Amino acid sequence: MSSYIEYNDKIAFHPGYYINEIVEESGLTQEDFAKRLDTTPKNISKLINGEQNLSRDMALKLSRMMGTSVEYWLNFQKKYDALLAEFDSDKELNEERAVFRLINYVYFKKYFGLPDLPRKVDEQIKAVREFLNVASLTVLKNRDLAVNFRRYSAEPSISNVINSNVMVQISINKAIQVDAPKFNKKKFSEAVDFALSLTDKHGEFFPLIKDAFYESGVIFVVLPNLDNSGINGATKKVGNNIMLMVNDRRAYSDTFWFTLFHEIGHIINGDYGITYENENEGKEDAADLYAQRTLIPQDKYEKFVEKDSFTEKSIREFADVISRDPGIVLGRLQNDGYVSYKNARLSGALRHKYQVHVK
């Protein structure tokens, strides 16, 4: 430790710096000076080396010994602390700038009404910090900030982690503003069955599902995707409720509904965290299987694929039989290799694209 700290063009002097000057001018050893001050040599040494703060008791002793006021000595500590706080703030801001370079500020302007602030990076940082309600943007680098990062095929980059945490933080902030009933798994299962009946109600399903989930204690949040997040959705316990977030990363009906039911599968299984693209292990397999077999009954699907007829007409007819959006059926067939992803005609005819509007 040192009795002073230099940062940029400023120097912060610890009270020990001035105490050391007095000791040297007195001609006494530190031990003798400590005895006269009615303290220990160890205390004096720590003060001189800047290893401990000046206490009120020590300020009182110094004031009596030197014929000064207590405030005179305490002000040295206050000024030192204030400059240290300023230094730490500057250092923190530099670290925040590094984080902020990995975040697209346009996202906040476009969807959440944050001010334009062109070329005013520090003010943009302040706006995002306050919007997310965090002390520093550097906390966004923490993989354990809010929810678990489930394992997936490749480790997330620092950009993935930061932007994932941004989306989760927004979702949590939305969720804690909602006064929902306590989570009830039975009611949630009933709400899930209701959601299944709405997959082809493209213009009206969201408020209906949101209200049904709300009654079961699940707060449903849909967000526009943030660049480089790499996630499809997330779940988290929030008090007595559960936050369920999905985004429009691939906002077609099949991928949206599969993502939603994948996250529902995690809730049913009591597993909470972030779902990344291309996850392929353990709990993700279980959630995938839940989504597949809930959206399309497996026995009926197997009978359908046995016919080996995957025309627009046959897909629509099968979707009608199971009361699902035909895009969901097409997505399953493409995933299983029965229909090529390059079949633009079927995709154009059967896939419905969603657009998220943030209020």
C-alpha positions as CSV (number, residue, x, y, z in Angstrom):
1,M,0.0,0.0,0.0
2,S,1.0,3.6,-0.4
3,S,0.0,6.8,1.4
4,Y,-0.9,8.4,-1.9
5,I,-2.4,7.3,-5.2
6,E,-1.8,8.9,-8.6
7,Y,-4.4,8.7,-11.3
8,N,-4.3,10.7,-14.5
9,D,-3.4,14.3,-13.4
10,K,-4.6,14.0,-9.8
11,I,-3.0,12.7,-6.6
12,A,-5.0,11.5,-3.6
13,F,-3.1,11.8,-0.3
14,H,-4.0,9.5,2.5
15,P,-4.1,11.1,6.0
16,G,-1.1,8.8,6.8
17,Y,1.0,10.9,4.3
18,Y,0.6,14.0,6.6
19,I,1.1,11.9,9.8
20,N,4.4,10.7,8.4
21,E,5.5,14.2,7.7
22,I,4.8,15.1,11.4
23,V,6.7,12.1,12.6
24,E,9.7,12.9,10.5
25,E,9.7,16.6,11.6
26,S,9.3,15.6,15.3
27,G,12.6,13.7,15.3
28,L,10.9,10.8,17.1
29,T,10.8,7.2,16.0
30,Q,7.4,5.9,15.0
31,E,7.4,3.8,18.2
32,D,8.0,6.9,20.4
33,F,5.5,9.0,18.5
34,A,2.9,6.2,18.9
35,K,3.4,6.1,22.6
36,R,2.9,9.9,22.9
37,L,-0.3,9.5,20.8
38,D,-1.5,6.8,23.1
39,T,-1.7,4.1,20.3
40,T,0.4,1.2,19.1
41,P,3.4,1.4,16.6
42,K,1.4,-1.0,14.5
43,N,-1.5,1.4,14.1
44,I,0.9,4.3,13.2
45,S,2.7,2.1,10.7
46,K,-0.6,1.1,9.0
47,L,-1.8,4.7,8.9
48,I,1.5,5.9,7.4
49,N,1.4,3.2,4.8
50,G,-2.2,3.9,3.9
51,E,-3.3,0.5,5.0
52,Q,-6.2,1.7,7.2
53,N,-8.5,4.6,7.4
54,L,-8.2,7.4,10.0
55,S,-10.7,6.7,12.7
56,R,-12.6,9.3,14.7
57,D,-10.7,8.2,17.8
58,M,-7.3,8.7,16.1
59,A,-8.4,12.0,14.7
60,L,-9.3,13.1,18.2
61,K,-5.9,12.0,19.6
62,L,-4.1,13.8,16.8
63,S,-6.1,17.0,17.3
64,R,-5.3,17.0,21.0
65,M,-1.6,16.3,20.4
66,M,-1.2,18.9,17.6
67,G,-3.6,21.5,18.8
68,T,-5.9,21.2,15.8
69,S,-9.6,20.4,15.4
70,V,-10.9,16.8,14.9
71,E,-12.5,18.0,11.6
72,Y,-9.1,19.1,10.4
73,W,-8.0,15.5,10.4
74,L,-11.2,13.9,9.3
75,N,-11.3,16.2,6.3
76,F,-8.1,14.6,5.0
77,Q,-9.8,11.2,5.1
78,K,-12.9,12.6,3.4
79,K,-10.9,14.2,0.6
80,Y,-8.9,11.1,0.1
81,D,-12.1,8.9,0.0
82,A,-13.8,11.4,-2.4
83,L,-10.8,11.3,-4.8
84,L,-10.6,7.5,-4.6
85,A,-14.3,7.3,-5.4
86,E,-13.7,9.5,-8.4
87,F,-10.7,7.4,-9.5
88,D,-12.7,4.2,-9.1
89,S,-15.6,5.7,-11.1
90,D,-13.3,6.7,-13.9
91,K,-11.8,3.2,-14.0
92,E,-15.2,1.6,-13.9
93,L,-16.4,3.8,-16.7
94,N,-13.5,2.7,-18.8
95,E,-14.5,-0.9,-18.2
96,E,-18.1,-0.1,-19.0
97,R,-17.0,1.4,-22.3
98,A,-15.4,-1.9,-23.2
99,V,-18.7,-3.7,-22.4
100,F,-20.8,-1.1,-24.2
101,R,-18.9,-1.6,-27.4
102,L,-20.4,-5.1,-27.6
103,I,-24.0,-3.8,-27.2
104,N,-26.2,-2.2,-29.9
105,Y,-27.5,1.0,-28.5
106,V,-30.0,1.3,-31.4
107,Y,-31.9,-1.5,-29.8
108,F,-32.7,0.6,-26.8
109,K,-33.6,3.6,-28.8
110,K,-35.8,1.7,-31.2
111,Y,-37.8,-0.5,-28.8
112,F,-37.6,1.2,-25.4
113,G,-37.4,4.9,-26.2
114,L,-34.0,5.7,-24.8
115,P,-32.7,9.1,-26.0
116,D,-30.7,9.4,-29.3
117,L,-27.5,10.9,-27.8
118,P,-25.4,10.7,-31.0
119,R,-21.7,10.3,-30.3
120,K,-22.2,10.8,-26.5
121,V,-21.0,7.3,-25.5
122,D,-20.8,8.0,-21.7
123,E,-24.3,9.4,-21.7
124,Q,-25.6,6.4,-23.6
125,I,-23.9,4.1,-21.1
126,K,-25.6,6.0,-18.2
127,A,-29.0,5.7,-20.0
128,V,-28.6,1.9,-20.5
129,R,-27.3,1.4,-17.0
130,E,-30.3,3.2,-15.5
131,F,-32.7,1.4,-17.9
132,L,-31.4,-2.0,-16.9
133,N,-31.2,-0.9,-13.2
134,V,-27.7,-2.1,-12.7
135,A,-24.8,-0.4,-10.8
136,S,-22.4,-1.0,-13.7
137,L,-22.6,-2.5,-17.2
138,T,-19.6,-4.6,-16.1
139,V,-22.0,-6.9,-14.2
140,L,-23.4,-8.1,-17.6
141,K,-20.2,-10.1,-18.0
142,N,-21.1,-12.3,-15.1
143,R,-22.5,-15.7,-16.3
144,D,-24.3,-16.0,-12.9
145,L,-25.9,-12.6,-13.0
146,A,-29.5,-13.7,-13.1
147,V,-30.0,-17.2,-14.5
148,N,-28.0,-20.3,-15.4
149,F,-26.3,-20.5,-18.7
150,R,-27.3,-24.0,-19.8
151,R,-24.6,-26.0,-21.6
152,Y,-24.7,-26.0,-25.4
153,S,-22.6,-27.1,-28.3
154,A,-20.0,-24.2,-28.0
155,E,-19.2,-22.0,-25.1
156,P,-20.8,-18.6,-25.3
157,S,-18.6,-15.7,-26.2
158,I,-18.3,-12.7,-24.0
159,S,-20.6,-10.9,-26.4
160,N,-23.2,-13.7,-26.1
161,V,-23.0,-13.5,-22.3
162,I,-23.4,-9.7,-22.2
163,N,-26.2,-9.4,-24.7
164,S,-28.0,-12.5,-23.2
165,N,-27.9,-10.8,-19.8
166,V,-29.2,-7.6,-21.2
167,M,-32.3,-9.4,-22.6
168,V,-32.8,-11.4,-19.3
169,Q,-32.4,-8.2,-17.3
170,I,-35.1,-6.4,-19.4
171,S,-37.4,-9.4,-18.9
172,I,-36.9,-9.6,-15.2
173,N,-37.5,-5.9,-14.8
174,K,-40.8,-6.3,-16.7
175,A,-41.7,-9.3,-14.6
176,I,-41.2,-7.7,-11.2
177,Q,-43.6,-4.9,-12.2
178,V,-46.4,-7.5,-12.6
179,D,-48.4,-8.5,-9.5
180,A,-49.4,-12.0,-10.6
181,P,-50.8,-14.9,-8.5
182,K,-48.5,-17.4,-7.0
183,F,-47.2,-20.0,-9.5
184,N,-49.6,-23.0,-9.8
185,K,-48.3,-25.9,-11.8
186,K,-51.8,-27.4,-12.4
187,K,-53.2,-24.1,-13.6
188,F,-50.1,-23.7,-15.8
189,S,-50.7,-27.1,-17.4
190,E,-54.2,-26.0,-18.2
191,A,-52.9,-22.7,-19.7
192,V,-50.5,-24.7,-21.8
193,D,-53.4,-26.8,-23.2
194,F,-55.2,-23.5,-24.0
195,A,-52.1,-22.2,-25.8
196,L,-52.0,-25.2,-28.0
197,S,-55.5,-24.3,-29.3
198,L,-54.1,-20.9,-30.5
199,T,-51.2,-21.8,-32.8
200,D,-53.1,-20.8,-35.9
201,K,-54.6,-17.6,-34.4
202,H,-51.7,-15.5,-35.5
203,G,-53.2,-12.1,-34.9
204,E,-54.7,-12.7,-31.5
205,F,-52.8,-15.4,-29.6
206,F,-50.4,-13.3,-27.6
207,P,-52.7,-11.4,-25.2
208,L,-54.8,-14.6,-24.7
209,I,-51.7,-16.7,-23.8
210,K,-50.3,-13.9,-21.7
211,D,-53.5,-13.6,-19.6
212,A,-53.8,-17.4,-19.2
213,F,-50.2,-17.7,-18.1
214,Y,-50.6,-14.8,-15.7
215,E,-53.5,-16.6,-13.9
216,S,-51.1,-19.5,-13.3
217,G,-48.3,-17.3,-12.0
218,V,-46.2,-17.3,-15.2
219,I,-45.3,-13.9,-16.6
220,F,-44.9,-14.2,-20.3
221,V,-42.5,-11.7,-22.0
222,V,-41.7,-11.5,-25.7
223,L,-38.8,-9.3,-26.8
224,P,-37.2,-8.3,-30.0
225,N,-33.9,-10.1,-30.4
226,L,-30.8,-8.2,-29.5
227,D,-27.8,-8.7,-31.8
228,N,-25.2,-11.3,-30.6
229,S,-27.4,-12.6,-27.8
230,G,-27.5,-16.0,-29.4
231,I,-30.5,-17.0,-27.2
232,N,-34.0,-18.2,-28.0
233,G,-35.5,-17.9,-24.6
234,A,-35.1,-18.0,-20.8
235,T,-37.0,-18.9,-17.7
236,K,-36.4,-17.7,-14.1
237,K,-38.1,-17.8,-10.8
238,V,-39.1,-14.3,-9.7
239,G,-40.5,-14.2,-6.2
240,N,-43.6,-16.5,-6.2
241,N,-43.8,-16.3,-10.0
242,I,-41.9,-17.6,-13.0
243,M,-40.7,-15.4,-15.8
244,L,-40.9,-16.9,-19.3
245,M,-39.2,-15.0,-22.1
246,V,-38.9,-15.8,-25.8
247,N,-37.6,-13.5,-28.5
248,D,-38.2,-13.1,-32.3
249,R,-34.7,-14.3,-33.3
250,R,-36.3,-16.5,-35.9
251,A,-39.8,-15.1,-35.8
252,Y,-41.7,-17.7,-37.9
253,S,-44.6,-19.5,-36.5
254,D,-42.9,-22.9,-36.3
255,T,-39.7,-21.6,-34.6
256,F,-41.7,-19.3,-32.3
257,W,-44.0,-22.0,-31.1
258,F,-41.3,-24.6,-30.7
259,T,-39.2,-22.1,-28.7
260,L,-42.2,-21.3,-26.5
261,F,-43.0,-24.9,-25.8
262,H,-39.3,-25.7,-25.3
263,E,-39.3,-23.1,-22.5
264,I,-42.6,-24.4,-21.2
265,G,-40.9,-27.9,-21.0
266,H,-38.1,-26.4,-18.8
267,I,-40.8,-25.0,-16.5
268,I,-42.7,-28.3,-16.3
269,N,-39.3,-30.0,-15.5
270,G,-38.4,-27.4,-12.9
271,D,-35.3,-26.3,-14.8
272,Y,-34.6,-22.6,-15.2
273,G,-32.0,-20.7,-17.2
274,I,-31.1,-19.4,-20.7
275,T,-31.7,-21.4,-23.8
276,Y,-29.1,-20.9,-26.5
277,E,-29.3,-21.8,-30.2
278,N,-28.1,-25.3,-31.0
279,E,-28.0,-26.6,-27.5
280,N,-27.8,-30.3,-27.5
281,E,-27.3,-31.8,-24.1
282,G,-29.3,-33.3,-21.2
283,K,-32.1,-31.0,-20.1
284,E,-32.2,-29.4,-23.5
285,D,-33.0,-32.8,-25.1
286,A,-35.8,-33.3,-22.6
287,A,-37.2,-29.8,-23.3
288,D,-36.9,-30.4,-27.1
289,L,-38.8,-33.7,-26.8
290,Y,-41.5,-32.1,-24.7
291,A,-42.0,-29.4,-27.3
292,Q,-42.0,-31.8,-30.2
293,R,-44.5,-34.2,-28.7
294,T,-46.7,-31.6,-27.2
295,L,-47.0,-29.6,-30.4
296,I,-47.5,-32.6,-32.6
297,P,-48.8,-35.9,-31.1
298,Q,-46.2,-38.5,-31.8
299,D,-48.5,-41.4,-32.8
300,K,-50.4,-39.2,-35.3
301,Y,-47.2,-37.8,-36.7
302,E,-45.8,-41.2,-37.3
303,K,-48.9,-42.3,-39.2
304,F,-48.7,-39.1,-41.3
305,V,-45.1,-39.5,-42.3
306,E,-45.8,-43.2,-43.2
307,K,-47.9,-41.9,-46.1
308,D,-44.8,-40.2,-47.5
309,S,-46.8,-37.4,-49.0
310,F,-45.6,-33.9,-48.1
311,T,-47.5,-31.6,-50.3
312,E,-49.0,-28.3,-49.3
313,K,-52.4,-29.9,-49.3
314,S,-51.4,-32.9,-47.2
315,I,-49.6,-30.8,-44.7
316,R,-52.6,-28.5,-44.3
317,E,-55.0,-31.4,-43.9
318,F,-52.8,-33.0,-41.3
319,A,-52.4,-29.7,-39.5
320,D,-56.2,-29.3,-39.5
321,V,-56.7,-32.8,-38.0
322,I,-54.4,-32.0,-35.1
323,S,-55.6,-28.3,-34.8
324,R,-52.1,-26.8,-35.3
325,D,-50.7,-24.1,-37.5
326,P,-49.4,-25.9,-40.7
327,G,-46.1,-24.0,-40.4
328,I,-45.4,-26.1,-37.2
329,V,-45.9,-29.3,-39.1
330,L,-43.7,-28.1,-41.9
331,G,-41.0,-27.1,-39.4
332,R,-41.1,-30.6,-37.8
333,L,-40.8,-32.3,-41.3
334,Q,-37.9,-30.1,-42.2
335,N,-36.2,-30.8,-38.9
336,D,-36.7,-34.6,-39.4
337,G,-35.4,-34.4,-43.0
338,Y,-38.6,-35.2,-44.8
339,V,-38.8,-31.8,-46.4
340,S,-35.8,-29.7,-47.5
341,Y,-35.2,-26.4,-45.9
342,K,-34.6,-25.2,-49.4
343,N,-38.2,-25.8,-50.5
344,A,-39.1,-22.1,-50.8
345,R,-42.5,-22.8,-52.2
346,L,-43.7,-24.8,-49.2
347,S,-42.0,-22.3,-46.8
348,G,-43.6,-19.4,-48.5
349,A,-47.1,-21.0,-48.5
350,L,-47.1,-22.4,-45.0
351,R,-44.8,-20.4,-42.7
352,H,-46.2,-17.3,-41.1
353,K,-43.8,-14.6,-39.8
354,Y,-44.4,-12.7,-36.6
355,Q,-43.3,-9.2,-35.6
356,V,-42.8,-8.1,-32.0
357,H,-44.2,-4.7,-31.0
358,V,-42.9,-3.5,-27.6
359,K,-45.2,-1.4,-25.6
